[in-house]
Amino acid sequence: MGDLSQLPGERLDSWKAIAAYLRRDVGTARRWEKVLRLPVRRVPGGPGTSVFAYTSEIDAWLKSARPPEGSAPNARTGWRHWPSVVGLLLVIGAVLWWALGSRAGESLVRVRLGPTAIVAVDAAGAERWRYLFPNGERLGGGLDGRTEPADILVGKDAGVLVGTSSFVRIADEAVRSGQLLWFSPRGALERTFSFDDRLRFGAGDYRAPWGITDFRVDGSGDTRRVAVVAHHFQWWPSMLTILDNHGRRHGTFANPGWMERVHWLSPARLLTAGFSEAFDGGMIALVDANALDGQAPVLADSRFYCTSCGAGRPLRYIVLPRSEVNRATSSPFNRAWLQFGAGRIIVRSIEVPAAGAGPAADALYEFTPSLDLIRASFSERYWELHRELEAQGQLHHTREQCPDKDGPRDVLEWKPETGWRTRKSR
């Protein structure tokens, strides 16, 4: 196979990691290796289950593979996202659904989002159908949000689910809320959803437009459910809801600050992440998907308390402190992002956003699936920026002298049984 060290791409060191990259279960990944020659390698001399793969080889295989009809894998594509506009807009991407019995000619593998249309293409790259946005409107620009523009889910609920952050009226730049759009496999628009809520906080009322920031599908049960988060287009409130297979809404969780990510930990547990305006730090919250109505744990007489929302509380709510580098650079906020692997949840708080092509300066927090904190540290880019600020005279101590040399400061944690308390992160 040649010098493995010269192969580009990330190395995936287990069936679980390979399946996660394919966004399938382990059984499907194993079947694709056996039937479709998915490029999986064995560790020499290791046990039978010791496998690894390279993302570059999987990507090449996804582009060239011709699986049996109805079971086509997702061809991963590198999408360019439009420049962010103060972090307010996000083109999200699409989730593709179709039935096992669909004919090969009808199998969709990718959805492209353009300024004025949604385009679905098949495995050969041929356009299958196109949906034009209302005349006089264009899609809002966006951040680099969802890592996957398309996710193929095999099941009986055939169709295409597309998420958009917002729409802009070309004539006067007026903004309306983003939408989730349900299409049939042949491109017929079946239904839509958008947030039109009026949330009332102690600080005042907040109405549309609401910008959708993320959505995730749970297909573990008999029918699919969609968790979707959105934040106010200009101000800090945000909310999370669940839609059933018919597009009906089940509960709302409100947060005084932007929620930008959501993830199903199990059919009964949702994890969301973003920022808490009330506590001035990155946030993550674990909520009960079966008792969603509620809000973040703030005092009832606070300006951040939602008087029009449910009184329920999350199972856990954690606030990640701003770092000294974050404050020294006047970065707006340290939003939290989610990553998963090896039975752990990695939360990245972006202390200073990436400049140009360089990486962000961030803090890394490792949690168990029940959100028990294991450890935390700053990235190397964080300490590089720390040295730059020292040279500029904005920080007056070295890394060795830094009060945070051993990692981020303590986090704040709220649980129903204990209330607020401080948790050591070092």
N, C-alpha and C positions, 0 to 999 in steps of 0.2 A: 504493500500500500504506500510505500515511500516514507519520508520523514514526517511523522505525525505532528511534530512541533511546527511544521510549516503550513499546516492546514489552517485556513482562516476560520473565524467564527468561534462562538462559545462552545465549550465542551459540556455536554449533559451527562451526568455520571450515574444515572439510574433510570429504570423504567418509569418511575414517577416523574422525574424531571423531563424525560422525553415526551411522555403523555401530556404534561402540563404545557410544553412548548407547542404541541400539536393541538392543544385545547380539546383533548379527548380523554377518556378513561384509559387505564393501563391495559385492559383487555383489548380495546380497539387498537392501541399501539402495537401490541404483540401480534394481533391478527394481521395488521398491515405489513409487519415485517415478514410474516410467514407467507402471506398470499401475494402481497404487492411489492415485496423486496424493499421495504423501508430500510435505509442504510443505517443499521445498528451493528456495532462492533462488540466483540467479547474481550474481556480482560484476559490476557494469556496467563494460564495457570490458576485463574480464579474459579470460584464456584460457578455453577451453570447460570445463575441469575446475575452475575457480575457483568454488566453491559455499560456501554457508553456510546455517545453519538455526537456529531458536530452539527451545529445549526446550519452552517453553510451547505453541508451535504443534504440535510433535510430540506432546505429551501430549494436546492436544485432538483431534488426528487419531487417535491410538491409541484414544481412547474412542469415537469415532464411526465409525471405519473398518469396513467389512464386506468383508474380502478373500475371495478364492476359498477354497472349503472346503479344509481341511488346511494352510493357510499363514497362519493368523491371527497378527498380531503381538501382542506382549505389551502389555496395557494396564497402564501404570505407575500405581501407586497410592501415596498417602502413608499409610504405616502408622504408627500410634502404638505405640511400644514401652513395655512396662511399666517402672517405675522400676528402676534397678540395685540389687542387693543386694551391696555391696562388690565389684562387678565380677565376681561369681561365676557369674551365670546369663545365658544368651543365647538368646533365641528366634531361630532363624536364618532361616527363610523356606523357600521351596520351589523346586525346579526341575521344570518341567513338560515331559514328553516325549510326543509323539504322532506317529503315522505320517502321511505325506502323504495316504494314502488314507482317513483317518478321515472320517466324515460330519460335516457342519457341526453337527448337533445334538449330537454327542459331543465337539466341540472345547472343551477347557478353557482358560481364559485366566488364571485367578487361583486361588490357594489362600489361604484365610483361616485363621489360627491363633488359636483362642480358648482360654480356660482349660481347657475340657473336650472340645474337638473340633477336627478338621480339616475344613474345608468347601471343596469345589471348586465353582466357578461358571463359567458359560459367558460368551460375549461379550455377551449381553443382561443379564447379572447374575443369571440364574436359577441356583439351586442344582442341581447335577448329582448330587452324592453327599456324604455326611457320614460321617466316621469318628470314633467316640466313644472317648476314652481309657478305660483300665480303670476300672471302678467304684471310687470312693474315691480317685482320683488326679486331680491337676490339673497343668497345664503350669507349669514353673518360670518366674519372671519374667526380665527380661533387659536387657542394655545395648542401645544403638543400634548394632547390628552390621552385618549385610549391608545394603548400600544398596538392593538389589533383592529384594523378597520373592518374586518369581517370574521365571523365565527359561525361555523357550520354545525348545526345541531340536527341529528337524525331523529325523526320521530313522526308521530301521526299528525302533528299540527303544522302542516306544510305552509310555508309563506316566507315573507321577508319583512323584518322589522328594522327600520332605519331611524336613527336619532339625529336631530339637528339642534344646535344650540339656540339659534335665533334667526329671524328674518329681518331684512332691512328694505324699506320702501325706497326705491331708487329716486323718486321725485324729490323727497324731502328728508331722506335719511332717518325717518321714523322707524323705530324698532318694535317688533312684536315678539311674543314668547316663542321659544323653540318648541318643536313637536317630536313625538314618536309617531311614525307612520307605519301602519300594517298593510302589506301588499300580499296578494296571492302570488304563487310562483310565476304566473304569467304576467304579473305587473298591474293587476287591478287593485286600486286603492280601496281597502275594506273598512278601515277606521283610523282615526287619529286620536292622539291625546296631547294636551298641553296644560300647563298649570295656569289657572286663572284666579288663584286664591287671593284673598285679601287677609293678610296677617296683621293682627293688632298687638303691638308691643307697648310697654310703658313709654317708649320713646316716640310712638306714633304709629300710623297705619302704613302698610306697604302693599302695593298692588302690582299687577303685571306692568311691564314685561318681566318674565322669569326666564333666565337662561339655563337650559339643561346642561349639566356638566358630566354626567355619567349614567349609564344604565347597565344592569346585569341580569341575565336570565337564569332562573332556577328551573331545571328540567328533571329534577329528581323524583317528582311525584307523577300522578296520572296526567296532570295538566301542567303547562308551563306558567310560571309567574315571572314578572319583571319588576325589579327594584330600580327606581329612578330617582336621581337627586337633581335639584336645581337651586340656583341662588338668584337673589334679586339682581336685576341688570345693573343697578347703580349702587345700591346700599348693601348692608351686611346680612340681612336675614336669608336663611336657606331652609329647605325642607326635603324630606325623603318620604316616598310613598311606595306602595306595592300595587301593581295591576295584575288582575287575574287573566285567564286565558281569553276572556271576552272583553278585556279592556276596562273592567270595572275596578274602581279604586278601593283599597282596603287600608285605611289608617294613614296618619300623617305624623311624622316626627319633625319638630322644628328645632333649629339651632341658631343662636345669635352670633352668626359668623358663617362664612362660606363652607359648605360641604362640597367637595370636589371629587370624591371617590366613594364607591360603594362596592361591597363584595359579600357574596353568600358564603358564610363559614359552614352552614348546615341549613336544612330546610327551615329551622326555627331561629336561626341566628344570622344577623346582618352586622357587618362592620362598615362604618363610614369614617371618613377622614377629611380634614380640611383645616379650618382655623376658628378659634373662639375669640370673637370681639369682646365678649364679656370678661374673659380672663387673659386676653392679650397674649395668646400663644397658640401654637399648633394643637390640634385636637384629634382624638380618635374616640369613637363611641361604639359600644356593643349594645345592640338593641334586640328585643324579642320580636321576631317577625310576626308572631301571632297576637301580639298586644302592642301594636305600633304607636297608637295614639299617645302623644306626649311631647316632651321637650327637654332641653338640656337642664341640668340641675342648677338653676339660679333662684335667688330669693324672689318671693311673690311681689314684693314692692320695688323690685329692680326695674330699671328702664329696659332691661333685656328680657323681662318675663313676657311671654306671649299670652295675653288675656283671651285670645280667641282660639287657643290651642288646647289640647287635652292636658290633663294634669299628671299623666304618667311620666315615669322617669326611665332612663336607660339602665341596663344591667351594670354597665361601667362607663365612666367618662373620664378621660385622661387628658391633661393639658401639658404640653411640652414647652419648657421655658425658652424665651429668646436668648440667644447667645450674645456675648459682648461684640463679636464680629458683626452680627446682625444689626446691632444698635449703632456701632461705629460707622457702618456704611449706610445708615439710614434706609436699610431695606424695608419694604412696606410691611411684610409679615412673614413668619416662618411656617408656611403651609405644610401640612403633613401628607405624604404619599405612601401608598401601600405596595409591599412586595411580599411574595410568599415562597417558601421552600423548606424542605426537610423538617416538616412539622413545626415550623416557626413562622412568626409574622415579623417582618422587618418594616419598620416605619421610618421613613426618611423625612426629617424636617428640613426644608430648603431654607437655610439661613441666609444665603445670598444667591440669587438666581444666576444661572449660567450667563456668561458674557461671550457673545459670538459663538464660536464652536467649542469653547472650553466647558468643562464640567461645572456643575453647581457646587457651592460650598455647603455641606450639609452635616447634620448629626444623624447617626444611625442608632435606632433603638430596637432591641430584639425582645420579642414577647412570645409567650406561649399562646396557643389558640384561645385560652380563657383570659388573655391579657394580663398575665403575671409578668412583670418586667424581669428579664434575665440579665441584661447588661446594655451599656450604651457607650458610644465613642464618637469622636469627630472624624470626618474623612481627611485624607491627606490634603485635598484641595482646601479644606478649611484652614489647616495650619500654613499652607502656602500663602493664603490670603492674610492670615495673621501676620506673617513676616512682612508682607507688602505694606500693611498698615503700620507696622513698627517703623519701617523705613520712611514712611510719610509723616511720622510723628503723630498719627491718630491713636496709636496704642503705645503705652509707655513701659512696657515690660516684654520680655522674651517668652517663648513657649515654656521654658523651664521655670520662669517666675510667674507664669499665668495661674490665677486661681482655678482655672478650668483645665489645667494640664492633664488631669486624670479623667476628663470626660465631661459631658453635660451636667448641669446642676440638677437638683432634685425635681422630680415631676410631681404634679398634683393629681390625685386620684379620688374619684367619687364613686362610692358604692351605696346601694340602698341601706345596707345593714350598718355601715360605719360613717356615712357622710363623707366630708372632705378630709383628706389626710395627705401627708407628704410621703413620697416613696423615694428611697435612695436609688440613684442611677449609676453609682460608681462601685 
